[in-house]
């Protein structure tokens, strides 16, 4: 077993960098969890996938896509949609999904900053 010695200053710098990495990872995990729990409406999903609302209805009827009914409206969890895209049960233009993520991040930041009530 080797023993490595370093100066106190170098040790504190190293610990600071490790803590910074940890904060970044925690922040990213939290953002990912918030994004994954986001629900999108029928209209939003139809636009994201580039399909009609009737096609979404057919997919729901065929159990190709999971959904929730809340107060009579249909909602889809983003993590379920992304999983269906990864499993190739759904096709989506990658640019649309990128835009959705970007818009969600912008909206989340505005909510945190108090810009949206």
DSSP file (Angstrom, degrees, kcal/mol; ACC not computed):
  #  RESIDUE AA STRUCTURE BP1 BP2  ACC     N-H-->O    O-->H-N    N-H-->O    O-->H-N    TCO  KAPPA ALPHA  PHI   PSI    X-CA   Y-CA   Z-CA
    1    1 A X              0   0    0      0, 0.0     2,-0.3     0, 0.0     0, 0.0   0.000 360.0 360.0 360.0 128.2    0.0    0.0    0.0
    2    2 A X        -     0   0    0      2,-0.0     2,-0.5     0, 0.0     0, 0.0  -0.717 360.0-145.8 -95.0 144.3    1.4    3.4   -1.0
    3    3 A X        -     0   0    0     -2,-0.3     2,-0.5     2,-0.0     0, 0.0  -0.939  13.0-163.5-108.7 127.2    0.9    6.5    1.0
    4    4 A X        -     0   0    0     -2,-0.5     2,-0.4     2,-0.0    -2,-0.0  -0.934   2.4-163.1-112.9 131.5    0.6    9.7   -0.9
    5    5 A X        +     0   0    0     -2,-0.5     2,-0.3     0, 0.0    -2,-0.0  -0.916   9.9 177.2-114.4 141.1    1.0   13.0    0.8
    6    6 A X        -     0   0    0     -2,-0.4    -2,-0.0     2,-0.0     2,-0.0  -0.947  36.1 -92.0-136.5 160.1   -0.1   16.4   -0.6
    7    7 A X     >  -     0   0    0     -2,-0.3     4,-2.3     1,-0.1     5,-0.2  -0.317  35.0-116.7 -69.0 154.4    0.0   19.9    0.7
    8    8 A X  H  > S+     0   0    0      1,-0.2     4,-2.5     2,-0.2     5,-0.2   0.885 115.0  53.3 -58.9 -41.3   -3.0   21.2    2.6
    9    9 A X  H  > S+     0   0    0      1,-0.2     4,-2.2     2,-0.2    -1,-0.2   0.920 109.8  47.0 -62.5 -44.8   -3.7   23.8    0.0
   10   10 A X  H  > S+     0   0    0      1,-0.2     4,-2.4     2,-0.2    -1,-0.2   0.885 111.1  53.0 -64.5 -38.7   -3.7   21.2   -2.8
   11   11 A X  H  X S+     0   0    0     -4,-2.3     4,-2.6     2,-0.2    -2,-0.2   0.930 109.9  47.1 -61.9 -46.3   -6.0   19.0   -0.8
   12   12 A X  H  X S+     0   0    0     -4,-2.5     4,-2.2     2,-0.2    -2,-0.2   0.872 111.6  51.0 -66.0 -36.9   -8.5   21.8   -0.2
   13   13 A X  H  X S+     0   0    0     -4,-2.2     4,-2.2     2,-0.2    -1,-0.2   0.924 111.5  48.3 -63.9 -43.5   -8.5   22.7   -3.9
   14   14 A X  H  X S+     0   0    0     -4,-2.4     4,-2.3     1,-0.2    -2,-0.2   0.916 111.7  48.6 -62.9 -44.3   -9.1   19.1   -4.8
   15   15 A X  H  X S+     0   0    0     -4,-2.6     4,-2.5     1,-0.2    -1,-0.2   0.876 109.4  53.8 -64.3 -37.3  -12.0   18.8   -2.3
   16   16 A X  H  X S+     0   0    0     -4,-2.2     4,-2.1     2,-0.2    -1,-0.2   0.909 109.5  47.6 -62.2 -42.4  -13.4   22.0   -3.7
   17   17 A X  H  X S+     0   0    0     -4,-2.2     4,-2.3     2,-0.2    -2,-0.2   0.904 111.3  50.6 -66.0 -40.9  -13.4   20.6   -7.2
   18   18 A X  H  X S+     0   0    0     -4,-2.3     4,-2.3     1,-0.2    -2,-0.2   0.913 110.9  48.9 -63.0 -42.3  -15.0   17.4   -6.1
   19   19 A X  H  X S+     0   0    0     -4,-2.5     4,-2.5     2,-0.2    -1,-0.2   0.878 109.5  52.6 -64.7 -37.5  -17.7   19.3   -4.3
   20   20 A X  H  X S+     0   0    0     -4,-2.1     4,-2.1     2,-0.2    -2,-0.2   0.909 110.0  48.1 -64.4 -41.7  -18.3   21.4   -7.4
   21   21 A X  H  X S+     0   0    0     -4,-2.3     4,-2.5     2,-0.2    -2,-0.2   0.912 110.8  51.6 -63.5 -42.9  -18.7   18.2   -9.5
   22   22 A X  H  X S+     0   0    0     -4,-2.3     4,-2.6     1,-0.2    -2,-0.2   0.916 109.3  49.3 -60.9 -44.9  -21.1   16.8   -6.9
   23   23 A X  H  X S+     0   0    0     -4,-2.5     4,-2.4     1,-0.2    -1,-0.2   0.902 111.1  50.6 -61.7 -40.6  -23.3   19.9   -6.9
   24   24 A X  H  X S+     0   0    0     -4,-2.1     4,-2.5     2,-0.2    -2,-0.2   0.929 111.1  47.6 -62.9 -45.7  -23.4   19.8  -10.7
   25   25 A X  H  X S+     0   0    0     -4,-2.5     4,-2.5     1,-0.2    -2,-0.2   0.919 112.4  49.1 -62.9 -44.1  -24.4   16.1  -10.8
   26   26 A X  H  X S+     0   0    0     -4,-2.6     4,-2.2     1,-0.2    -1,-0.2   0.903 111.3  50.1 -62.1 -40.9  -27.1   16.7   -8.2
   27   27 A X  H  X S+     0   0    0     -4,-2.4     4,-2.4    -5,-0.2    -2,-0.2   0.914 111.7  47.7 -63.8 -43.6  -28.4   19.7  -10.1
   28   28 A X  H  X S+     0   0    0     -4,-2.5     4,-2.4     2,-0.2    -2,-0.2   0.894 111.2  50.5 -66.0 -40.2  -28.6   17.7  -13.4
   29   29 A X  H  X S+     0   0    0     -4,-2.5     4,-2.3     2,-0.2    -1,-0.2   0.901 111.2  48.8 -64.4 -40.2  -30.3   14.8  -11.7
   30   30 A X  H  X S+     0   0    0     -4,-2.2     4,-2.5     2,-0.2    -2,-0.2   0.926 112.1  48.2 -65.1 -44.3  -32.9   17.1  -10.2
   31   31 A X  H  X S+     0   0    0     -4,-2.4     4,-2.4     1,-0.2    -2,-0.2   0.898 111.6  50.6 -62.9 -40.1  -33.5   18.8  -13.6
   32   32 A X  H  X S+     0   0    0     -4,-2.4     4,-2.6     2,-0.2    -1,-0.2   0.906 110.6  48.8 -64.8 -41.3  -33.8   15.4  -15.3
   33   33 A X  H  X S+     0   0    0     -4,-2.3     4,-1.6     2,-0.2    -2,-0.2   0.908 111.5  49.4 -65.0 -42.0  -36.4   14.2  -12.7
   34   34 A X  H  < S+     0   0    0     -4,-2.5     4,-0.4     1,-0.2    -2,-0.2   0.907 113.1  47.3 -63.1 -41.3  -38.4   17.4  -13.1
   35   35 A X  H >< S+     0   0    0     -4,-2.4     3,-1.3     1,-0.2    43,-0.3   0.924 110.3  52.1 -65.5 -44.4  -38.4   17.0  -16.8
   36   36 A X  H 3< S+     0   0    0     -4,-2.6    43,-1.4     1,-0.3    44,-0.3   0.799 107.4  52.2 -64.7 -29.5  -39.4   13.4  -16.7
   37   37 A X  T 3< S+     0   0    0     -4,-1.6    -1,-0.3    -5,-0.2    -2,-0.2   0.539  85.1 115.0 -83.1  -6.4  -42.3   14.1  -14.5
   38   38 A X    <   -     0   0    0     -3,-1.3    40,-2.5    -4,-0.4     2,-0.4  -0.401  56.5-147.2 -68.2 136.9  -43.7   16.7  -16.8
   39   39 A X  E     -A   77   0A   0     38,-0.2     2,-0.3    -2,-0.1    38,-0.2  -0.862   8.7-157.9-104.4 140.2  -47.0   15.9  -18.5
   40   40 A X  E     -A   76   0A   0     36,-2.8    36,-2.3    -2,-0.4     2,-0.0  -0.874  16.9-119.5-115.4 152.5  -47.8   17.1  -22.0
   41   41 A X  E  >  -A   75   0A   0     -2,-0.3     4,-2.5    34,-0.2     5,-0.2  -0.252  30.5-101.5 -81.9 172.1  -51.2   17.6  -23.5
   42   42 A X  H  > S+     0   0    0     32,-0.7     4,-2.4     1,-0.2     5,-0.2   0.919 123.6  49.2 -57.3 -46.8  -52.7   15.8  -26.5
   43   43 A X  H  > S+     0   0    0      1,-0.2     4,-2.1     2,-0.2    -1,-0.2   0.922 111.2  48.9 -62.1 -45.5  -52.0   18.9  -28.7
   44   44 A X  H  > S+     0   0    0      1,-0.2     4,-2.7     2,-0.2    -1,-0.2   0.925 113.3  46.3 -61.9 -45.1  -48.4   19.2  -27.5
   45   45 A X  H  X S+     0   0    0     -4,-2.5     4,-2.8     1,-0.2     5,-0.3   0.898 109.9  53.4 -67.2 -39.4  -47.6   15.6  -28.2
   46   46 A X  H  X>S+     0   0    0     -4,-2.4     5,-2.1    -5,-0.2     4,-1.3   0.912 112.7  45.4 -59.7 -41.3  -49.3   15.6  -31.6
   47   47 A X  H  <5S+     0   0    0     -4,-2.1    -2,-0.2     3,-0.2    -1,-0.2   0.919 112.5  50.5 -67.7 -43.8  -47.1   18.6  -32.5
   48   48 A X  H  <5S+     0   0    0     -4,-2.7    45,-0.4     1,-0.2    -2,-0.2   0.925 118.5  37.6 -59.5 -46.0  -43.9   17.0  -31.1
   49   49 A X  H  <5S-     0   0    0     -4,-2.8    -1,-0.2    -5,-0.2    -2,-0.2   0.642 106.4-126.0 -83.2 -14.6  -44.5   13.7  -32.9
   50   50 A X  T  <5 +     0   0    0     -4,-1.3     2,-0.3     1,-0.3    -3,-0.2   0.873  69.8 117.3  71.8  36.8  -45.8   15.4  -36.1
   51   51 A X      < -     0   0    0     -5,-2.1    -1,-0.3    -6,-0.2     2,-0.1  -0.802  67.0 -95.4-128.8 170.9  -49.0   13.4  -36.1
   52   52 A X     >  -     0   0    0     -2,-0.3     4,-1.6     1,-0.1     5,-0.1  -0.421  29.5-116.7 -84.5 163.3  -52.7   14.1  -35.8
   53   53 A X  H  > S+     0   0    0      1,-0.2     4,-2.0     2,-0.2     5,-0.1   0.824 117.2  58.5 -66.6 -30.5  -54.7   13.9  -32.6
   54   54 A X  H  > S+     0   0    0      2,-0.2     4,-2.2     1,-0.2    -1,-0.2   0.893 102.8  52.3 -65.6 -39.0  -56.7   11.1  -34.2
   55   55 A X  H  > S+     0   0    0      2,-0.2     4,-2.3     1,-0.2    -1,-0.2   0.896 107.3  52.5 -63.3 -39.4  -53.5    9.1  -34.7
   56   56 A X  H  X S+     0   0    0     -4,-1.6     4,-2.6     2,-0.2    -1,-0.2   0.910 107.2  52.9 -60.7 -41.1  -52.8    9.6  -31.0
   57   57 A X  H  X S+     0   0    0     -4,-2.0     4,-2.6     1,-0.2    -2,-0.2   0.917 108.8  49.3 -60.1 -43.5  -56.3    8.2  -30.2
   58   58 A X  H  X S+     0   0    0     -4,-2.2     4,-2.0     1,-0.2    -1,-0.2   0.906 110.4  50.9 -62.6 -40.7  -55.6    5.1  -32.3
   59   59 A X  H  <>S+     0   0    0     -4,-2.3     5,-2.8     2,-0.2     6,-0.8   0.903 110.8  48.5 -64.2 -41.0  -52.2    4.7  -30.5
   60   60 A X  H ><5S+     0   0    0     -4,-2.6     3,-1.5     1,-0.2    -2,-0.2   0.931 111.0  50.4 -63.1 -44.9  -54.0    4.9  -27.1
   61   61 A X  H 3<5S+     0   0    0     -4,-2.6    -1,-0.2     1,-0.3    -2,-0.2   0.844 112.2  47.1 -62.5 -33.9  -56.6    2.4  -28.2
   62   62 A X  T 3<5S-     0   0    0     -4,-2.0    -1,-0.3    -5,-0.2    -2,-0.2   0.371 112.5-121.2 -88.0   4.4  -54.0    0.0  -29.3
   63   63 A X  T < 5S+     0   0    0     -3,-1.5    -3,-0.2    -4,-0.2    -2,-0.1   0.811  74.7 129.7  57.9  32.7  -52.0    0.5  -26.0
   64   64 A X  S   <S+     0   0    0     -5,-2.8     2,-0.4     1,-0.2    -4,-0.2   0.615  71.3  35.0 -86.0 -13.8  -48.9    1.7  -27.9
   65   65 A X  S    S-     0   0    0     -6,-0.8     2,-0.2    -9,-0.1    -1,-0.2  -0.999  79.4-130.9-143.9 135.5  -48.7    4.7  -25.7
   66   66 A X        +     0   0    0     -2,-0.4     2,-0.3    11,-0.1    11,-0.2  -0.602  34.2 166.4 -88.0 150.5  -49.4    5.2  -22.0
   67   67 A X        -     0   0    0     -2,-0.2     2,-0.4     9,-0.1     9,-0.2  -0.949  27.6-134.7-153.8 168.2  -51.5    8.2  -20.9
   68   68 A X  E     -B   75   0A   0      7,-2.7     7,-2.9    -2,-0.3     2,-0.6  -0.980  12.6-141.8-130.1 143.6  -53.4    9.6  -18.0
   69   69 A X  E     +B   74   0A   0     -2,-0.4     2,-0.5     5,-0.2     5,-0.2  -0.939  23.5 177.4-105.6 120.0  -56.9   11.2  -18.0
   70   70 A X  E >  S-B   73   0A   0      3,-2.8     3,-1.9    -2,-0.6    -2,-0.0  -0.981  72.1 -19.1-126.3 119.4  -57.1   14.2  -15.6
   71   71 A X  T 3  S-     0   0    0     -2,-0.5    -1,-0.1     1,-0.3     3,-0.1   0.876 128.3 -52.6  50.2  41.7  -60.4   16.1  -15.4
   72   72 A X  T 3  S+     0   0    0      1,-0.2     2,-0.4    -3,-0.0    -1,-0.3   0.478 116.4 111.2  79.8   1.7  -61.4   14.6  -18.8
   73   73 A X  E <   - B   0  70A   0     -3,-1.9    -3,-2.8   -31,-0.0     2,-0.4  -0.858  66.6-122.1-111.9 147.6  -58.2   15.6  -20.6
   74   74 A X  E     + B   0  69A   0     -2,-0.4   -32,-0.7    -5,-0.2     2,-0.3  -0.707  31.4 179.7 -89.6 132.2  -55.5   13.3  -21.9
   75   75 A X  E     -AB  41  68A   0     -7,-2.9    -7,-2.7    -2,-0.4     2,-0.4  -0.955  13.1-154.7-131.7 152.2  -51.9   13.8  -20.7
   76   76 A X  E     -A   40   0A   0    -36,-2.3   -36,-2.8    -2,-0.3     2,-0.4  -0.983  18.9-126.2-128.1 136.2  -48.7   11.9  -21.4
   77   77 A X  E  >  -A   39   0A   0     -2,-0.4     4,-2.0   -38,-0.2     3,-0.4  -0.666  16.9-137.7 -81.1 133.3  -45.6   11.7  -19.2
   78   78 A X  H  > S+     0   0    0    -40,-2.5     4,-2.9    -2,-0.4     5,-0.2   0.872 102.9  55.9 -60.6 -37.9  -42.5   12.8  -21.1
   79   79 A X  H  > S+     0   0    0    -43,-1.4     4,-1.9   -41,-0.3    -1,-0.2   0.871 107.9  49.7 -65.7 -32.4  -40.4    9.9  -19.7
   80   80 A X  H  > S+     0   0    0     -3,-0.4     4,-2.3   -44,-0.3    -1,-0.2   0.896 111.3  49.4 -68.1 -39.8  -43.0    7.5  -21.1
   81   81 A X  H  X S+     0   0    0     -4,-2.0     4,-2.1     2,-0.2    -2,-0.2   0.937 111.6  47.7 -64.3 -46.9  -42.8    9.2  -24.5
   82   82 A X  H  X S+     0   0    0     -4,-2.9     4,-2.6     1,-0.2    -1,-0.2   0.883 111.1  51.8 -63.7 -37.2  -39.0    9.1  -24.6
   83   83 A X  H  X S+     0   0    0     -4,-1.9     4,-2.5    -5,-0.2    -1,-0.2   0.919 109.2  49.9 -64.1 -42.7  -39.0    5.4  -23.6
   84   84 A X  H  <>S+     0   0    0     -4,-2.3     5,-2.5     2,-0.2     6,-1.4   0.869 111.2  49.7 -63.2 -36.4  -41.5    4.6  -26.4
   85   85 A X  H ><5S+     0   0    0     -4,-2.1     3,-1.1     3,-0.2    -2,-0.2   0.920 111.1  48.4 -68.1 -43.3  -39.2    6.5  -28.8
   86   86 A X  H 3<5S+     0   0    0     -4,-2.6    -2,-0.2     1,-0.3    -1,-0.2   0.882 111.9  49.3 -62.9 -37.5  -36.2    4.6  -27.6
   87   87 A X  T 3<5S-     0   0    0     -4,-2.5    -1,-0.3    -5,-0.2    -2,-0.2   0.458 114.2-122.4 -79.9   0.0  -38.1    1.3  -27.9
   88   88 A X  T < 5S+     0   0    0     -3,-1.1    -3,-0.2     2,-0.2    -2,-0.1   0.721  80.4 121.7  64.0  25.0  -39.1    2.4  -31.4
   89   89 A X  S   <S+     0   0    0     -5,-2.5     2,-0.3    -6,-0.2    -4,-0.2   0.716  81.0  33.0 -80.8 -21.9  -42.8    2.1  -30.7
   90   90 A X  S    S-     0   0    0     -6,-1.4     2,-0.4    -9,-0.1    -2,-0.2  -0.948  75.6-144.0-129.2 150.7  -43.0    5.8  -31.6
   91   91 A X        +     0   0    0     -2,-0.3     2,-0.4    -3,-0.1    -6,-0.1  -0.943  22.1 173.0-113.5 139.9  -41.1    7.9  -34.1
   92   92 A X        -     0   0    0     -2,-0.4     2,-0.4    -7,-0.1   -43,-0.1  -0.995  39.2-111.9-144.2 138.2  -40.2   11.5  -33.4
   93   93 A X    >>  -     0   0    0    -45,-0.4     4,-1.4    -2,-0.4     3,-1.1  -0.563  30.1-135.8 -63.4 122.6  -38.0   13.9  -35.3
   94   94 A X  H 3> S+     0   0    0     -2,-0.4     4,-2.1     1,-0.3    -1,-0.2   0.811 102.5  60.8 -54.9 -31.2  -35.0   14.4  -32.9
   95   95 A X  H 3> S+     0   0    0      1,-0.2     4,-2.4     2,-0.2    -1,-0.3   0.887 101.5  52.6 -64.0 -38.6  -35.1   18.1  -33.5
   96   96 A X  H <> S+     0   0    0     -3,-1.1     4,-2.2     1,-0.2    -1,-0.2   0.908 110.0  47.6 -63.6 -42.1  -38.7   18.3  -32.0
   97   97 A X  H  X S+     0   0    0     -4,-1.4     4,-2.3     2,-0.2    -1,-0.2   0.888 111.0  51.9 -66.8 -38.8  -37.6   16.5  -28.9
   98   98 A X  H  X S+     0   0    0     -4,-2.1     4,-2.5     1,-0.2    -2,-0.2   0.921 110.1  48.8 -62.0 -44.4  -34.6   18.8  -28.5
   99   99 A X  H  X S+     0   0    0     -4,-2.4     4,-2.9     2,-0.2     5,-0.2   0.897 109.5  52.7 -62.9 -40.6  -36.8   21.8  -28.8
  100  100 A X  H  X S+     0   0    0     -4,-2.2     4,-2.5     2,-0.2    -2,-0.2   0.937 110.6  46.6 -61.1 -47.3  -39.2   20.4  -26.2
  101  101 A X  H  X S+     0   0    0     -4,-2.3     4,-2.4     2,-0.2    -2,-0.2   0.928 113.7  49.0 -60.3 -45.0  -36.4   19.9  -23.7
  102  102 A X  H  X S+     0   0    0     -4,-2.5     4,-2.3     1,-0.2    -2,-0.2   0.929 112.3  47.3 -61.8 -46.8  -35.0   23.3  -24.4
  103  103 A X  H  X S+     0   0    0     -4,-2.9     4,-2.5     1,-0.2    -1,-0.2   0.882 111.2  51.8 -63.5 -38.4  -38.4   25.0  -24.0
  104  104 A X  H  X S+     0   0    0     -4,-2.5     4,-2.6    -5,-0.2    -1,-0.2   0.916 109.4  49.9 -64.4 -42.3  -39.1   23.1  -20.8
  105  105 A X  H  X S+     0   0    0     -4,-2.4     4,-2.2     2,-0.2    -2,-0.2   0.914 111.7  48.4 -62.7 -42.5  -35.7   24.2  -19.3
  106  106 A X  H  X S+     0   0    0     -4,-2.3     4,-2.1     2,-0.2    -2,-0.2   0.930 113.0  47.3 -62.8 -45.2  -36.5   27.8  -20.2
  107  107 A X  H  X S+     0   0    0     -4,-2.5     4,-2.2     1,-0.2    -2,-0.2   0.903 111.0  52.0 -63.7 -41.1  -39.9   27.6  -18.6
  108  108 A X  H  X S+     0   0    0     -4,-2.6     4,-2.3     1,-0.2    -1,-0.2   0.903 108.9  50.3 -62.4 -41.3  -38.6   25.9  -15.5
  109  109 A X  H  X S+     0   0    0     -4,-2.2     4,-2.2     1,-0.2    -1,-0.2   0.908 110.1  49.8 -63.8 -41.4  -35.9   28.7  -15.1
  110  110 A X  H  X>S+     0   0    0     -4,-2.1     5,-2.4     1,-0.2     6,-0.9   0.887 110.4  50.5 -65.8 -37.6  -38.6   31.4  -15.4
  111  111 A X  H ><5S+     0   0    0     -4,-2.2     3,-0.9     4,-0.2    -1,-0.2   0.925 111.5  47.9 -64.7 -43.8  -40.8   29.7  -12.8
  112  112 A X  H 3<5S+     0   0    0     -4,-2.3    -2,-0.2     1,-0.3    -1,-0.2   0.858 110.9  51.3 -65.1 -35.3  -37.8   29.4  -10.4
  113  113 A X  H 3<5S-     0   0    0     -4,-2.2    -1,-0.3    -5,-0.2    -2,-0.2   0.562 117.3-114.4 -79.6  -7.2  -37.0   33.0  -10.9
  114  114 A X  T <<5S+     0   0    0     -3,-0.9    -3,-0.2    -4,-0.6    -2,-0.1   0.572  82.3 122.4  88.0   9.2  -40.5   34.1  -10.2
  115  115 A X  S   <S+     0   0    0     -5,-2.4     2,-0.5    -6,-0.2    -4,-0.2   0.802  71.4  49.8 -74.9 -27.8  -41.3   35.3  -13.7
  116  116 A X              0   0    0     -6,-0.9    -2,-0.2    -9,-0.1    -1,-0.1  -0.948 360.0 360.0-115.1 132.3  -44.2   32.9  -14.2
  117  117 A X              0   0    0     -2,-0.5    -1,-0.1    -3,-0.0    -6,-0.0   0.446 360.0 360.0 -75.6 360.0  -46.8   32.8  -11.4
